[in-house]
Amino acid sequence: MKRLAKALIKLTFAAASLNAFAATPSQIDTAVANAYGWLDGQYLGGCVQSYKNDYNDQYTIENGVYKLVVPRAPDDRGYTYDQALAVIAYLQDRRPGNRQHSATKALAILSRLKAAQNAEGSWYTAYTCSTSNANGAVAEPFTDVGPTAWVGLAALAYKARNPGDTTFDDMIVAIARYVSSNQWKTQWGGDGAVNFASNRLQSVASTEHNLDLYAFLKGIRANSALYARANASLAGDYSIDSTLGNIYIFLTNNVWNAAELHFNGGRNDGKFPTDMLTFGAASMGDDFNNAYYSLVRWAVETSPSPFEYSGGVDFVHSRERANQGTYFNAWYDYFSASSGANGDLIIVNDKLQDAWYEGTGQMMVALKMVKAFYASLGWSTWAIQGKIDLYLDNLVAQQQGDGGLSYSDRGSSNTYFRMKTASAVSATTWLIFAVRGFNCFYPFVRTY
């Protein structure tokens, strides 16, 4: 277990002088209740629509403004990752009179996912979520590892709440089998990483995905019944311990950037996305507490933080923003734009930072975990708390009147994909997790 020398960690946080004040308990409770209300409005018989009023319209450019040409129906996709987040959020619902209804919804979503699991153990990244005959149809035919890992985390969260229920045990084991079979194993000359997907980008390995899987496999190992069940069919090189150990080697040896003190984006990917900080700390925890200090260094000690924008956090380091281009001439799915009047979209500059609200919630959860770690050592954590308060204030302030929270403020490209400005399940559920201090990677351990 790699640990920083104590002398290296000097958490004075002097650079993080903040004038942030936490939202009142009443405001926080209202924000959570409204977030659940919005999520309920997105729920349709076993799935949740990922975005609110997300129109995939066609545009033409006129004097720097993309003018709306062909309005189409709202996007009715339910992304697999979002379904998993909804399950975890519903399992955490404390609203009086709503707990059983939410638990029923969580079970319905998981049951639908179980029915949609591919024979190899994966899921596609998105399915149709509507009242039409196409409900449940595959909307994106990619077997990316990340969403599959999140279904596993959601199933573990359900198992933690219902320890005697074995409904999803075989589904969990099938995920582990898929993960192990999709891994470039160190004993076979590989780097230990699980590849991006089974049907595309097989030479790519995402750090984010492997952080997801690290927590998922630890969750299996933490449950003696699941652990025994998995290892009954996953032996030797395919065992839980072997796969978990290989992922640990990839994360700590291959993508850990010791010179800059952070995880890189993936195999041969030197980018520095924010979730390398947030997911790194939240997933690996005490197993690799370099990740704790990485988050503190970049999000708290460095002032201004290269990730901070307008009271929130951006998807990538400001260095990545400065290095990317501006998409003035690409087709409509890729141009840089923010919402204007009458459905028009105004071009913005992708070199400028954006507020990513899903990631802001993730940052809050990770900071709460880090705060608990350093408080246990008897060290000052006032600056960490200041950041938590700052981000919480901004999330509550940015919440829409119907309780939803936008995916991002400006809808810019984050160097990986085009973000959206529509209210999103991911941003709204991470608001709930942030307020509750619930670490999705460790539903079987504790909240913060």
LUMRO-415109 format. One record per residue: y, z, x of N, C-alpha, C, O in turn; residue in three letters. Coordinates in steps of 0.02 Angstrom, whole numbers, plus 50000, padded with zeros to 5 digits. Layout:
YZXYZXYZXYZXALA/...
This chain:
499415000050042500005000050000500625000050044500745004750082MET/501014994850040501594994150084502184998150056502334997649996LYS/502505002050099503075006050076503625005550128503505005150188ARG/504245005650104504805005850150504845012550184504685017750155LEU/505045012550247505185018850281505755022250244506235019150222ALA/505695028850239506195032550201506895031650230507395031750194LYS/506925030750297507575029850328507915023450307508535023050310ALA/507525018550285507815012150265508175012750198508645009050184LEU/507935017250156508205017750088508765022850086508635028850086ILE/509375020550086509955024950084510325023550019510795019550018LYS/510125026749967510375025149901511005029049885511015033349841LEU/511535027549921512175030649906512515027149849512905030249813THR/512375020549840512655016549786513415016749785513725015849733PHE/513725017849844514445018349847514785011849825515345011849800ALA/514435006249836514734999749819514744998449744515044993649722ALA/514415002649706514335001149634514765005749591514505008749544ALA/515395006149606515845010249566515975006749500516245001249499SER/515775009849445515805006649380516205010849331516215017049335LEU/516525007549286516865010949231516525009049166516845006449120ASN/515885010449162515485008649104515315014849064515195020249091ALA/515305014048998515135019648955514595017348907514615011748880PHE/514105021648896513545019848853513765019348780514195023148758ALA/513455014848744513565014448672513335020848640512905024348667ALA/513625022448583513445028748549512735028248522512485022848509THR/512405034048513511725033948484511695030448417511205026948403PRO/512215031248377512225027948311512265020348319511915016648283SER/512675017948366512725010748378512065007948404511855002448385GLN/511745011748447511105009548475510575009048421510205004148417ILE/510525014248379510035014148325510155008348277509685005048254ASP/510785007048263510955001448219510764994848251510504990348217THR/510894994148316510724987948351509974986648349509754980948338ALA/509574991848358508844991048357508614989248286508204984748278VAL/508874992648236508684991248167508864984048149508474980548116ALA/509454981848170509664974948155509244969848193509094964448166ASN/509034971548254508604967048292507934966148256507684960548251ALA/507654971648232507034971148194507134967148130506694963348109TYR/507704968148098507854964348037507864956848050507604952948011GLY/508164954948106508184947848124507474945248139507284939848118TRP/507094949248176506414947248193505994946448130505604941648125LEU/506084950948082505724950348018505904943747983505474940647951ASP/506534941747990506754935447958506454929347991506424924047960GLY/506224929948053505914924448089505164924148078504834919248097GLN/504884929348047504164929948039503924925747980504194926047925TYR/503394921847993503104917547941502344917947944502024913747976LEU/502054922847910501334923147901500924922447965500494918047969GLY/501044926548014500644926548074500974923248135500654922548187GLY/501604921348128501974918748186502714920148176502944921648121CYS/503084919548230503814920348227504134914048255503944911748309VAL/504614911348219504994905648245505414908048304505764913048299GLN/505394904348359505694906848421506454906848420506754911148453SER/506754902248384507494901748385507764901248314507424899048268TYR/508374903448306508724903048242509224897248245509644897048290LYS/509174892648198509634887048194509674883248260510224881748284ASN/509114881948289509084878148352508974870848335508404868548328ASP/509514867148330509474860148309509374855648370509794855648415TYR/508834851948371508724846948423509044840348401508704835648381ASN/509704840248404510074834548379510174829248432510074830448492ASP/510384823248410510544817848455511304817048457511654817948407GLN/511564815348517512284815148527512484808848564512074805548595TYR/513134807148559513434802048601514054805148633514364809448603THR/514224803048693514784806048729515434802248714515454796148717ILE/515954806048697516624803248685517134807748719517254813448697GLU/517434805248772517954808948807517734815948829518094820848821ASN/517134816248856516904822648883516604827248832516414832848848GLY/516544825048769516254829148716515654825348687515714819448670VAL/515084828748682514504825648651514564826348575514534831948548TYR/514644820748540514754820748468514074820248433513644816248451LYS/514004824248381513384824448343513284817848306513734815348272LEU/512684814948313512544808548281512004809248228512114807348170VAL/511424811948246510864812248200510624819548193510234821748235VAL/510844823148143510594829948134509874829948111509674825948069PRO/509484834348140508774834748121508634841948098509064846248099ARG/508024842948076507834849548051507824854548109507754852648167ALA/507904861048093507864866048146507194865848181506684864248151PRO/507204867648244506584868048283506144873548254506354879248249ASP/505534871748234505094876748203504534878748251503984880648228ASP/504664878348315504154880448363504114887948370504614891548366ARG/503504890248380503394897248398503084897348467502494895848476GLY/503484899048517503234899048586502744904848595502854910348570TYR/502214903548631501684908548640501954914848672501764920348651THR/502374914248721502694920148752503064924248700503024930348700TYR/503434920848655503814924348604503354927948554503524933348530ASP/502784924948539502304928248494502064934848524502004939948490GLN/501934934648591501714940748624502254946048623502114951948611ALA/502884944048635503434948848633503504951948564503634957848557LEU/503424947748512503474950348444502934955548430503074960648398ALA/502324954248453501784959148444501974965748476501914971048445VAL/502204965548539502374971648574502944975248540502944981448534ILE/503454971448517504014974548482503794977848417504004983448402ALA/503384974348379503154977248315502744983548326502764988248286TYR/502364983748380501964989748395502414995748414502185001448412LEU/503034994348433503504999648452503975001648395504415005848404GLN/503894998748337504364999848282504335007148257503805009648238ASP/504895010448259504945017348236505335018148171505445023748148ARG/505535012548140505935013048080505545016448024504985014348009ARG/505835021447992505485024747937505315019747881505745015947859PRO/504695019847860504485015447806504295008447828504065004447788GLY/504375006947893504225000247917503644999947967503414994547984ASN/503425005747989502935005748044502285002148025502024998248064ARG/502035003547965501415000347945501494992847934501054988947952GLN/502064990947904502194983747895502224980147962501954974747970HIS/502554983348011502604980248077501924980048112501764975048145SER/501534985348104500864985348134500434979848104500034976748139ALA/500514978548039500144973148006500344966348033499934961948042THR/501004965548045501244959248073500974958148144500774952648162LYS/500984963548184500714963048252499984960848251499784956548290ALA/499594963748206498884961948200498814954748178498374951148203LEU/499234952448131499184945648106499354940548161499014935448167ALA/499864942048201500054937448255499494937048307499314931648329ILE/499224942848326498674942948375498064939348348497714935848385LEU/497914940248284497334937048254497414929448255496934925748268SER/498014927248240498144920048242498074917348314497804911948324ARG/498324921148362498254919148432497514918948453497294914348488LEU/497134923848430496424923948447496084917648422495674914748456LYS/496264915448362495964909448333496164903148370495804898148370ALA/496754903348403497014897448437496824897248511496974892348545ALA/496484902448537496324902648608495864896848627495374895448592GLN/496034893448681495624887848705494964890548734494914896348752ASN/494474886248738493814888248761493844891048832493444895448849ALA/494304888548874494354891048942494704897848947494704900949000GLU/495004900148891495334906648889496084906248887496424911448882GLY/496364900248890497094899348891497374898148822497004897748773SER/498044897648818498394895248758498864889748779499064889248837TRP/499044885548731499584880848743500244884748738500274890248711TYR/500774881748765501404885548771501774886248705502194890648698THR/501634881948655501984882548591501574879548535501184874848544ALA/501664882448475501334880048414501854879548359502374882748360TYR/501704875348310502154874648253502134881048211501604883748196THR/502714883448194502774889648154503224888248094503834888748099CYS/502914886348038503304884447979502874885347917502304887447920SER/503174883547861502794883847797502494877047780502214876247725THR/502554872247825502294865547812501544865147827501244869947851SER/501254859347812500554858347826500404858147901499834858947922ASN/500934857047941500844856848014500834863748045500774864348106ALA/500884868848005500904875748031500294877048076499724876148055ASN/500424879348137499884880848183499684875148228499264876048272GLY/499984869348218499814863548261500104864648330500614868048339ALA/499784861648380500024862148448500684858448454500734852548437VAL/501204861948479501864859048487502014857148559502414852648572ALA/501704860648606501774859048677501084859648709500804865148712GLU/500794854248733500084854348756500014856348829499654853048867PRO/500344861648850500304863948919499944870748922500094875148882PHE/499484871448968499114877748974499404881949031499044883949077THR/500044883349027500374887249079500114894449079499984897349027ASP/500044897149139499724903649147500154909349119499894914149090VAL/500824908749126501264914249106501184916349033501064922249020GLY/501254911748986501164913648915500474916648901500424921348861PRO/499954914048933499284916848924499254924048948498944928248917THR/499584925449005499604932249031499964936948982499754942648973ALA/500494934348950500864938548903500454940048840500524945448811TRP/500044935348818499584936848762499124942548783498984947048743VAL/498894942348845498484947848870498844954448870498554959548851GLY/499474954448890499864960648890499964963248818499954969248806LEU/500064958548772500144960548701499494963548674499504968548638ALA/498934960548693498284963148671498154970048700497864974348668ALA/498364971148763498294977748794498744982848759498544988648750LEU/499334980748739499774985248702499454987248635499504993048614ALA/499144982448602498784983948540498204988748553498094993348515TYR/497844987548607497274991748625497504998948639497165003748622LYS/498094999548671498355006248686498505010048621498425016148619ALA/498725006448570498885009648506498255010548463498245014948420ARG/497745006548475497135006748434496535006748481496155001848483ASN/496425012148518495915012248571495205010948548494795008348586PRO/495055012548486494375011548462494255004548433493695002948416GLY/494775000548428494734993848398494534988848453494884988148503ASP/493974985448443493734980648493493854973348473493574968748503THR/494274972248422494384965548395494574960548449494354954748446THR/494984962548497495264957848545494974958848615495234956048664PHE/494444962748621494154963948687493884957548719494014956248777ASP/493514953648681493244947448708493804942548726493754938748775ASP/494324942548687494904938248701495224940148768495404935848807MET/495284946648780495564949148843495134947148902495394944848953ILE/494484947948895494024946148949494054938648963494014936549020VAL/494114934548910494164927348918494794925448957494784920648997ALA/495344929148946495954927948985495824929349059496014925349102ILE/495494934949073495344936749142494904931449175494994929849234ALA/494434928649138493994923449165494404917149181494314914149234ARG/494854915349136495294909549147495724910549209495804906049250TYR/496004916449214496444918049272496054917349337496284914149384VAL/495464920349339495074920249401494864913249419494854911449478SER/494694909149370494464902349384495034897749404494914892449432SER/495654899849390496234895749406496584898249469497154896249483ASN/496254902449507496554905549566496334902049630495754900049638GLN/496814901149676496664898549743496484904549786496924907649816TRP/495854906149789495634912549816495684912749892495554907849927LYS/495864918549918495944919349990495284918350026495264915750082THR/494734920449995494084919850028493854912550031493364910950064GLN/494214908149996494064901049999494614897250038494664891150033TRP/495014901050075495534897850115496204897050079496644893650105GLY/496284900150021496904899649983497384905349997497274909450041GLY/497924905549957498424910749966498364916449916498764921149917ASP/497854916049872497744921449824498074920549757497934924249711GLY/498524915549751498914914849690498524911349635498084907249648ALA/498674913049573498434909349515498914903549504499514904449503VAL/498634897549497499044891549492499424891249425499264894949379ASN/499904886849422500374886649366500034885349299500214888449249PHE/499544881049299499204879249237498544875849254498424873949312ALA/498114875049204497484871649216497534864149202497084860449223SER/498064861949168498114854749153498744851549180498894845849162ASN/499104854949224499674851949259499894856449316499724862349317ARG/500284853849363500604857649417500104862249452500244868049466LEU/499514859549467498994863749496499104865349569498754869649597GLN/499594862049601499764863949669500334869049671500544871249725SER/500584870849612501144875549606500874882349586500404882849547VAL/501184887549613501034894449591501684898149583502094898449629ALA/501794900949524502404904449507502334911849522501854915049502SER/502824914649558502834921849570502864925649505502514930649495THR/503284923349459503354926649394502674927149359502494932449334GLU/502304921549357501654921649324501184926649357500824930349323HIS/501184926849422500724931249457500924938549450500494942949452ASN/501564939949442501784946749426501534948749356501304954349346LEU/501574944049309501304945249241500554947049246500324951849215ASP/500194943049285499474943949289499284950249327498764953349312LEU/499684952249375499544958349412499534964349363499084968449365TYR/500034964549319500054969949270499484969349220499194974449200ALA/499334963249199498794962249150498124964749178497764968349144PHE/497964962849239497324964849268497304972349282496774975449275LEU/497874975249300497894982549307497784985949240497494991349237LYS/498024982749187497914985549121497184985649102496944990449071GLY/496824980349120496104980349108495774985949148495354989549122ILE/495954986549211495644991549254495794998649231495405003249244ARG/496354999549197496545006249173496145008349112496145014249093ALA/495805003549080495405005049021494665004449040494424998849051ASN/494315009849045493635009849072493165005249032492745001949061SER/493245005248966492805000948925492934993548938492464989648947ALA/493574991548940493744984648954493544982649025493294977049036LEU/493644987149071493484985849141492734984349149492534979649182TYR/492324988549117491594987549121491394981049086490964977349110ALA/491704979649029491544973648991491724967349031491354962449031ARG/492304967549065492524961749104492064960649163491854955049176ALA/491914965949199491514965249259490784963749245490404961849289ASN/490574964649182489894962749164489794955249168489234952849178ALA/490334951549159490274944149162490694941149217490654935149230SER/491114945149250491544942649305491364946549368491674951549383LEU/490874944149404490634947649462490854944249527491104938549525ALA/490784947749582490914944949648491634942449655492104946249643GLY/491704936249676492364933349687492784932949623493394932249626ASP/492454933449566492804932749502492944939549469493234939749415TYR/492764944949502492854951549472493594953249465494024950149497SER/493734958149423494424960449413494724962649480495284960749495ILE/494364966649518494634969149581494764963649631495274963749666ASP/494314958749635494414953249682495024949049664495434947449708SER/495084947349600495664943449578496304947249587496804944449610THR/496304953549569496894957749576497094958449649497694958049666LEU/496614959449692496764960049763497054953749792497514954049834GLY/496794948049772497064941649795497784940549773498204938249811ASN/497924942349710498614941649685499074946249724499644944349740ILE/498844952249740499254956949779499424953849847499994954349870TYR/498944950749879499054947549944499574941949938500024941449979ILE/499504937849885499994932449875500704935249867501174932849897PHE/500764940449825501424943049810501744946549871502334945549884LEU/501354950449907501634954449960501664950850028502054952750071THR/501244945650036501234942150100501534935150097501884933050143ASN/501404931550043501594924450041502274923150011502634918750034ASN/502464926849959503114925549927503604931249936504174930749912VAL/503414936549970503894941849984504334939550042504094938050096TRP/504984939250030505474937050079505764943250112506254946150088ASN/505454945350168505654951550201506354951050230506714956050234ALA/506554945050251507214944250281507774945550231508294948450248ALA/507674943250167508184944250116508004949650066508384951150021GLU/507434952650074507204958250033507144956349959507474959249916LEU/506724951349946506584949549876505974944949875505764942349927HIS/505694943949815505174938949806505494932049799506014931249767PHE/505184927049830505384920149817505104917849750504674921149721ASN/505334912149727505144909749661504404907949653504144908149598GLY/504074906049708503374904149703503134900949767503474901049818GLY/502544898049763502254894549820502714888649839502844884249799ARG/502964888849901503424883649926504054883049883504354877749879ASN/504254888449851504864888549809505304894249834505164900049820ASP/505824892549870506254897649899506824899949854507254903749876GLY/506834897649790507364899849745507314907349732506804910549745LYS/507854910149706507904917349696508084918749623508654920649609PHE/507614917849576507754919449506507814927049495507534930949533PRO/508184929049444508294936149430507644939749415507574945649433THR/507164936449384506554940049366506124941649427505634945349421ASP/506294939049485505974941449546506154948749559505774952449589MET/506754950749536506964957749541506674961849484506354967049496LEU/506784959549423506604963549365505844964049356505584969549349THR/505504958349356504774958449347504434961349408503914964649402PHE/504724960249468504414963049528504364970549524503834973349537GLY/504924973949507504914981249502504494983549443504094988249450ALA/504574980349385504234982649325503484981649328503104985549300ALA/503264976349361502554974749364502184978649419501674981749407SER/502454978449479502084981349535502184988849541501754992449566MET/502764991249518502874998449517502775001749585502994999049636GLY/502445007449585502345011249647501875007749696501825009849754ASP/501515002549674501054999149718501414995349774501124994149827ASP/502044993549763502424989849813503164991649802503544987649774PHE/503354997649824504024999849805504584996649845505164998349836ASN/504414991949890504934987549916505304983949859505904982649862ASN/504924982449805505214979049748505734983449714506224980849687ALA/505634990049714506144994549687506804993849724507334992949694TYR/506754994249791507374994049829507684987049827508294986449831TYR/507274981849821507534975049814507994974649753508544971949758SER/507774977449697508184977349637508824981249647509364978949628LEU/508774987249676509364991449687509854987949734510454987949723VAL/509584985049787510004981749836510424976249804511024975849816ARG/510094971849764510434965949738510814967249673511324964049660TRP/510584971849633510894972949567511384978649567511824978949524ALA/511314983349614511734989349612512164990049675512774990649671VAL/511854989849733512224991049795512694985249813513244986449838GLU/512484979049799512904973249815513434972449761513274971549703THR/514064972749782514604972449732515114967149753515414967749807SER/515244962049712514914961149647514204958549656514054955049704PRO/513764960149610513084957749614513074950149606513414947549562SER/512684946649647512654939349640512304937149576512284931149561PRO/512034941849538511714940249475512144941949414511994939849358PHE/512674945649425513054948349368513574943349344513904939949384GLU/513634942849279514134938449249514354941349182513944942249137TYR/514984942849176515284944849113514894950449078514754950049018SER/514734955649116514384961349086513644960249074513324964449042GLY/513384954749098512664953449092512394950949158512714951849210GLY/511804947949156511524945049217511374937749205511234935549149VAL/511394933949259511234926849257510494925949275510174930549300ASP/510244919949262509544918449276509404918049351508864919849373PHE/509894915749389509794914649460510354917649501510904919049476VAL/510224918549565510704920749614511294915749614511194909749605HIS/511904918249625512484913949624512434908349676512744903049669SER/512044909549729511934904449780511584898249749511754892549766ARG/511114899549703510764893949671511254890049627511234883849624GLU/511694893649593512194890349551512644885849593512784880149575ARG/512854888449650513314884649693512994878349721513334873449736ALA/512324878449728511974872849759511764867549709511574862049729ASN/511784868949644511534864149597512074859349574512674860649583GLN/511874853949543512344848949519512554850349448512334855149417GLY/512984846049422513214846549353512974840349316513074834749340THR/512654841349258512304835949224512754832249174512684832949114TYR/513224828349201513674824749156513344818549126513534816449072PHE/512864815649160512624809049140511894808849119511634803549104ASN/511564814649119510864814649098510804814449023511294815148987ALA/510184813348998510104812948926510214819748893510274824848927TRP/510244819848827510534825548792510164832048804510484837348800TYR/509524831948818509174838248829509384841648894509224847448905ASP/509724837948938509874840549004510614841249020510784844049072TYR/511064838748978511754839548996511984846848988511674850748952PHE/512524848449022512794855149020513284855648963513784851948962SER/513154859848916513584860148857513574866948824513094870648830ALA/514114868448790514144874448749514374872448679514644866948670SER/514254876648631514384874748561515124873648549515544877548571SER/515274868248513515964866848493516004866348418515544868548383GLY/516534863448393516634862848321516194857348292516044852348326ALA/515994858148229515644853048191515004850548225514814844748217ASN/514684854948262514064853048295514154849348360513664847548392GLY/514784848148381514904844848445514744849648502514734855648492ASP/514614846848560514454850848619514954849248674515054843348691LEU/515254854348703515764853548754515434854348823515084859248834ILE/515554849648867515254849948934515534855948972516134857348971ILE/515094859449005515294864949049515004863549119514604859049128VAL/515214867549167515014866549237514444871249253514524877349251ASN/513854868449270513274872549286513344876449350512944880949364ASP/513844874849390513944878649451514234885649436514194890149478LYS/514504886449377514754892949356514194897049325513734894249295LEU/514224903649332513684907849308513684908349232514174906849198GLN/513114910649206513004911149135512704918049120512374920949163ASP/512824920549061512514926849041511854925449006511834922048954ALA/511324927949034510634926849010510424933448978510264938349013TRP/510404933648911510314940048876509604942548877509484948648878TYR/509114938148876508424940248885508364943848953508074949348957GLU/508634940849005508604943749071509004950149078508834954449119GLY/509534950849039509924956949041509514962749014509544968349041THR/509144961548960508684966648935508144968348985507974974148994GLY/507874963249018507364964449069507644968649126507304973049153GLN/508274967249145508594971049198508654978449179508554982849221MET/508834979749117508894986749094508224990449100508204996149123MET/507694987249078507034990449081506844991949154506624997449169VAL/506944987049197506774987949267507194993449299506944997549338ALA/507834993649283508274998749311508075005749287508135010549325LEU/507855006249225507625012749201507005015049238506925020949253LYS/506555010349253505955012049292506145014149362505885019049388MET/506605010449393506835012049461507195018749462507105022749509VAL/507605020049412507955026349408507465032149407507565037149441LYS/506935031549367506425036849362506095037949430505945043649448ALA/505965032549467505645033149532506085036949581505855041649613PHE/506715034949586507155038249635507355045249613507465049649655TYR/507405046349548507545053149524506965057849543507075063749558ALA/506355055249542505775059349561505805061349634505485066249654SER/506175057649675506265059349745506865063949756506995066149812LEU/507225065449702507805069849707508435066349730508895069649753GLY/508455059749726509035056049750509515054449692509305054249634TRP/510145053349708510645051949658510505045249624510325040349657SER/510585045149559510465038949521511055037249475510975033249428THR/511645040049489512205039049442512415031849438512615029449385TRP/512385028149494512595021149494512095016749456512285012049422ALA/511455018349461510955014749422511095015749348511075010949309ILE/511225021949328511375023249258512005019549236512045017249180GLN/512495018949281513095015249264512955007949248513245005149201GLY/512505004949286512314998049271511934997649204512054993049165LYS/511495002349192511125002449128511615002749070511544999149021ILE/512115007149076512605007849022513015001549013513154999448957ASP/513194998449069513584992249066513214986849028513484983548984LEU/512574985849046512184980549015512034982148942512034977648900TYR/511904988448927511774990248858512384988948815512324986248759LEU/512974990848840513584989648802513664982248786513854980248731ASP/513514978048836513604970848827513104968048778513284963848737ASN/512474970248782511974967748735512154969548663512104965448618LEU/512364975748653512554977848585513164973848561513194971848503VAL/513644972748606514254969048588514104961748571514434958848529ALA/513614958848605513454951748596512974950448538512864944648520GLN/512704955648508512234954748453512584951448394513144953248376GLN/512254946448364512544942848308512534947248245512184952348243GLN/512904945248195512954949148134512284949948099512174954848064GLY/511824945148108511174945648075510664949348118510084950048099ASP/510874951848177510434955748220510124951848277509844954848322GLY/510184945148276509914941148330510344941348392510934943048388GLY/510054939648448510414939348511510294932548542509724930248546LEU/510824929348565510774922648594510344922848658510334927848694SER/510014917248671509634916848734510104916948793509974920448842TYR/510644913248789511144913448843511834912248813511894910148755SER/512344913548853513034913048828513274905848828513604903648780ASP/513134902048881513424895448889512924889748883513134883948880ARG/512294891148881511794885848875511754881348935511664875348928GLY/511814884248994511814880349055511104879149081510624882049056SER/511044874749131510414874049166510354879849215510844881649248SER/509754882749220509664888349266509294886249330509034890349367ASN/509274879749342508934876349397508184875449384507844871949421THR/507924878449330507234877349310507194873649242506774869249234TYR/507634875449196507644872149130508324873449098508714877549121PHE/508444869849043509064870649006509004876648959508564876748916ARG/509434881448966509434887248922509764885448856510134880448851MET/509644889548805509924888248739510434893648721510424899148749LYS/510874892048674511354896948650511154899848583511474904548558THR/510624897248553510394899648488510104906748494509864908648547ALA/510124910548440509784917048438509044916048450508734911448423SER/508764920448491508084919448515507654925648508507904931248514ALA/507014924648495506544930248492506514933848558506494940048560VAL/506524930248613506464933348679507044938048692506944943848712SER/507654935748682508244939948694508264945848647508424951448667ALA/508094944748583508134950048533507614955448544507754961348536THR/507004953448563506484958548576506634962348640506504968348644THR/506904958948690507064962548752507644967448742507704972248779TRP/508064966148692508564971248673508204977548649508394983148668LEU/507704976748607507314982448583506984986048641507014992248645ILE/506664982348686506324985548743506824989148788506684994548814PHE/507414986048797507914988948841508154995648814508215000548851ALA/508294995848749508525002048719507985007448721508125013248736VAL/507375005448708506815010248707506585012148778506225017048786ARG/506785008148828506535009348895505795007848900505435011048938GLY/505575002848861504865001348858504694995848908504964990348904PHE/504264997348955504044992649006503444988848981502884991548979ASN/503534982548962502994978448933502404977648981501844976548959CYS/502534978349045501994977349094501524983349096500954982749119PHE/501754989049072501334994949074501324998549006501525004349001TYR/501104995048954501094998248888500595003948885500605008048839PRO/500145004148934499625009248934499835015348975499435020048983PHE/500435015349002500645020949044501205024949012501085030548989VAL/501815022349011502375026248987502985021948974503015016148993ARG/503465024948940504125021948932504605025948977504435031049005THR/505225023348983505705026349029506355027948994506825030449025TYR/
